Structures are given as structure tokens and as C-alpha cells.
Amino acid sequence: MATDIQSIITQMTLEEKAALCTGASAWTTTPVERLDVPELIMSDGPHGVRRMPNVHAMALESLPATCFPTASCLASTWDVDLIGELGQALAEECIALNVDVLLGPGVNMKRSPLGGRNFEYFSEDPYLAGELAANFINGVQGKGVGTSLKHYAANNQEFERFSINAEVDERTLREIYLPAFEKAVKQAQPWTVMCSYNKVNGTFASEHHYLLNEILKDEWGFEGLVVSDWGAVRDRVAALKGGLDLEMPGPQERRVQAVVEAVRSGQLDEAVLDESVRRILRIIFKAKETPKQGEFDVDAHHQLASKIAAEGMVLLKNNGLLPLKGQQQIAVIGRSAENAHFQGGGSSHINPTKVAVPFKELQTRAEDAEFTYAEGYPTDSSFRQDMIDQAVSVAQAADVALLYIALPTFKESEGYDRPDIDLTEQQIALIKAVAQVQPQTVVVLNNGAPVAMSAWIGDVAAVLESWMMGQGGGSAIADILFGRANPCGKLAETFPLKLADTPAHINWPGEAGRVRYGEGLFIGYRYYDAKKMPVLFPFGYGLSYTTFAYSNAKTSAQTFKDADGVTVTVDVTNTGDVAGKEIVQVYVHDQQSTLVRPQKELKGFAKVELQPGETKTISIPLDFRAFAYYHPKYKAWITEAGEFDILIAASAADIRQILTVTLESTLKLPCILDKESTIREWLADPRGQAVFGPAYAQMEAEARKMFGGGDERYGTDGTIGMDIMEMFNEMPLVSVLMFQQHALPMHPEDMVEGFLKQVHSMDA
Ligand code: BGC
């Protein structure tokens, strides 16, 4: 029988309500025993279950659970079904470990490759991140376990992460930093959303009425509860008013008391508190519908972790050496071959059930080969020529050198940003020295975010990006190197040539408490496109052991209404000798728009598996939002009628086919002309044109007479040597009229007032 939440609220005392809205311990909410309200148990997340032995306390080591690959690797799979499967496995572990809500996924945008937590986030593209997050959440929640979509919002760096004020304009928020949250909320209704630590445009995310109440709850229809990031609340009462339902962790007696007093003094409406209580109770009782019991299948989940790792690893370079074919002497170099580097530091750190050791996995797949090993680099930042010399000597004596290079944790973790995108000095010197004596060198990277490679990539035969690959990653690497798995991951973020090229470079990481998102919409490939700048590896890029041809691209209509959208189909053929998977990407380019737009934006994708010679037709629907942009003056997503190019691509830099379609806008937009509107804006609006057009024609004629002479609109041979009308076009109508006051029948301000009345009374 469904729990009668309203009746529980009616019976709760003010103190009990206030207490429910702040945690009782490190990982639990406050139970109300007399009313049979149990505690809700939460655990990190996101890529494994970090269940503490005692849920009421912080601890360093959690119970064993499967450590799946971190989000950079997950995103590179571009495989929504697989992410759903991962979600189900995570839920099974939550059920076995007695966890009600898993604290993930994280969908913040990778604004800069320096972000310390980039390994925990999916992408630089909001569409891709949103799709993956929605599938992750549906996977977990389909089994009756909750998720926490985090960290809402504009939490894109670790520098001063508890306090920094992220200054982001409205359009950039709506088009870049919010859509992944929006998509996940609308498509998957996470049970909880976790607000971030930082401020957004001057207000703490934990108190942000606009972000929490207006956008998340009212506009997107979020039904769950908003939980604070651990320790993100400064003012409990302001946070409740702002829409933050649950403060974590607890206990925080003083905060609870503040809420009680605020209600008693009338500073806080009890209805606001009740609403948060209702949201929290709904989730608690929903969670308790899933009994927490049993065990999870350790081996099956380990296998799944390996499978996901193999799907997410990205083959960046291959001169034909891979897959390995019968090499007898194999030199394995690099300490990460023996000590797998498979996850990042911080709150997402999982105590794995077991770990596939990369070196051992190689050995079991090539029993006839002879292996040698050199550690290659130390755990710290010291430079050790002796280790390089030893590596060179084993590399020299072998048929092939496999260099396992892991970015050390002191360079990449939660809590601080990276100072650069470089490997260590030792690692760079090691790769160069080995490649010099052994042209058959493969570099296998473990890192959570892009590293620079220009210093050495030209010297090596192949590079495999294997990310923070999770506990099964060691076997995935071996499968790929020996061709038992065909690499099929593609980058979910651009790899830049150098740090100075990156979009946020001159606005990073901010100072004096604020960081300005000065690059606006232009992060990731949107930036490199706009700057026409070369990159090391573009967004969406990844190699395979086979090749794919695209043909027969079509759209379901040539002309379509924005509300209906349009569907793209394309045939993809495996033109090589081995089975493989291709990730097809669809980008949209608006040929002409009133506001500036990125050159192209990802609006659809599909991963398809093909046997040699096989062809499949894939179909990708594009909806209203695929063509729309957020207009800050309308405060709405709008479309503009006209031509759009649909780019069918193998990566952001490898466009295979382009189709042009015509969009008919069905929107009836209100008139946004106001006293400050320029003449250009008046003329661009059909209502403005109707009302002011005739007067403009007269003005133009006058101007010609005065400044230009003859038939020339351009007065270059006239009195002031400039195009006077172009200058007027950029001025507010009222200001232009001010100069012509003497010739007008009434005061310019009254005149504009009259025009405005007319345009605002007209229908769109
Ligand atoms: C992190 C969250 C995490 C929470 C609980 C915070 O410091 O930012 O991602 O879920 O701690 O461990």
C-alpha cells in the first residue's frame, strides 16, 4: 500500500521536519522512528559503489565493489545501451550493499582539460553527456535504486571549488552548462539532484532559487529531492527558500535549530519546509520499496567492467603495427603494466573486488611469446635516468615495446586542478628514448583527461588511450593489442595540441573569488571550429582495425516544421576484414541566424556493429531542440526559419555527407522591441518593419540628400565620407530621432513610445 505522505507530514512536529531536511550522519538522513520513517542511505558514485562499512561515519576504505571505468572512458563508448547495462549492475551492487541512492552520475561540462575531476565527467558536449546520463540513471533506477545527478551547476573546476563564483551568461548556461542536466531530468527523473559547492552568478548553488526552484523544479518538472554536495550549505534557511531540500552530511544541530526558529519567527514559511519534507519522504519510501538483500555477481560484473573498458578505449594512432601478430619478444615497460592505474582520487575512489593486472593479461594471451619488463618511471616526480636506461635495453632486445604510461595521481584528482596537460618529464623522456631504439613501440595511456603528445607521438607506432579504465581494464588492453577486441571508442572530448590553445585558457581558473566564462558557448570543438584551429585529436575521433563507408544519406523531408523535426538515415558499411563498431555522429549547422551560433553542434549519434561487408541503415531523429538556440531576450528556446546543414560525420573533423534542409518555424514569438532597440532590430522584426519601415525609407532619402548626394546611398564622396545609414542602423531608434528632433512633429521619445505601443499590440 502506498505510504500516505501527507498524513505523515501532518503528524510531524516542526523539529522533526527541520531534522529530516538535514542528514543524521555522514551518509544517512534523519529517521523519524515514531512515525516509521526510516533513514535513507547514500553512497558515492559514480562508477562504482563506495559503501562505507559504517554508513554513519566517514571512513577511508569502503566495502569491496566493482570499480567500473570512470566517466571519460564510459563516454568514449558512445553506447547508451551499455551505459544502461552498467546502471543495472551498479543497482545490483547497491541492493547487495544496502545503498538506497548512488551519488552519480556527474554531468558537468569539461570546460578546460585542466579540471581536476574531468575523469568523473562525460564530455565537453552537453548533448552527449545528457544522453549518457539519462541512460545511466534509467539503468540504475529501473532496478529500484536512486541516483544523484551532480554537480548542479557550473562546477567546472576544483580551484576554490567551495566558493568560486562562476560568472556565466544566461545563453551559455542554457546551451552549454545546463542541457545535460535538463535532458537527464526530463528523460530519466533522477531521484535526487546534487547542487554544487560554487556560486553561480553571485549566489551559492545551494541557495539558488533561479536554478533550483525556477529551472530545475518548475521548468523541467524535477520531482525528486535536491541534496547538497557534502558541506555545500552555508545558510540553511536561505537554502530551503532557494529549493535545497536535503542538507548533507549531518548531524548539524545548529542548522536544524535555525530552521525551527525561522519558521517560528515567520522568516520561513512552513509551507516551504513542508514541500522539502514531502520531496524527501517520497524518495525515502520509494527507496524502501526495494528490499536490500543478497549478493552481487562479482565475476559477471568484473567481466562487464572489462567489456565496457574495451568499448571505451580509443585507438588514437596506428601505423599498422596493431593488432600484434605473432611477435615473439615483447618488452613491457612502465609501472602501470604491473600496477594498474584504473581510477582517480577522491570521493569516487572504489575498493575493487579484484583487478586485472595488465602485464598478466598480456601473458595469458600470448603464451608462446617471451616477455621482458622494465618499470620505466617512479611513483613520484623524480627523474631517474637509470630506469630509462634499463627500459631502453629491454626495448632494444625485443620485437615490440609496449609502453604503459599512467598519469600519476599527484597530477590528476578530485580537489585540485591539473597545472598542465603534460606527462611527467620522466615519462616523456622514457617514451622518446624507447622509441628511438625500437620503432615498433606502442604507448598505452592511463589518464582521465587529455595529455599533450606532440613531443613524442611522431616517434611511436601506435597509441591507445585506455583512460582510467576500471578494474577490468587490464584485460581490455590485452584484448585490443592482440586483436581479440576491435577498438571502437571515440573521444568525447577534444585533445588539444597544447594548453595555450584551449578555450578557457585566458579565463582559467579565475581570481579574487570569481571565474568568468568568457569563452561563452565556445568550449570544446565549438571553440576549435570557430578559431579554425588544428587539434591533436578532434572530438568524436577514434580508429578501428576495420574501415567504414557511409552512403545514401537522406532526410525524411526536405522542408519540415520545427515542432515535427526531421529524421536522418544513412547506410554504413564495414569495408574491412574484421567485425567492428562505428559511431556515427550527426551535427547541425545553422546557415544563418540572428545571434551567433557555433559552427556545428552534435545533435544525434548511433553506434552500430557490422560484420565484414555488412551494411546497416541507421536512423537518427532530430527534434525541435536540434535546431533551436536559447534567446536571452525571449527567455526561450527559439528556431529561426531557414536552411540548416545536417553533417553526417565519423568525427568532428571527418564529415562524410552533408544534407541541407529547410526549417519552417511555427513559433509565435512576442515582440521584444524596446526603447533601446537599434534601427537594425526594428527592421529585422516584421512588426517593427511594418510600423517603422515607411519612416525609415524617408529617413534614408533625407540622409542621401544631406550626406551622400546623387543616387548613392554611400556618402563616400559626400560630406562625411561614411555610410551614414549603416551607422544609424547600430543606434537605438530614439537616439537617431533625437538628432532630427527639429524636423519631427513630436518629441522623439513620445514618437518611439507610440511605435512601441503599435508593435506590441500586433500579433506575431
Ligand atoms: C563530492 C561529491 C560526493 C560527496 C560525497 C563531495 O566532496 O564533490 O561528488 O558525492 O563529496 O562524498
Residues whose N, C-alpha, C, O or C-beta is under 5 A from the ligand:
A	BS01	BGC	D44 L103 D229 W230 S347
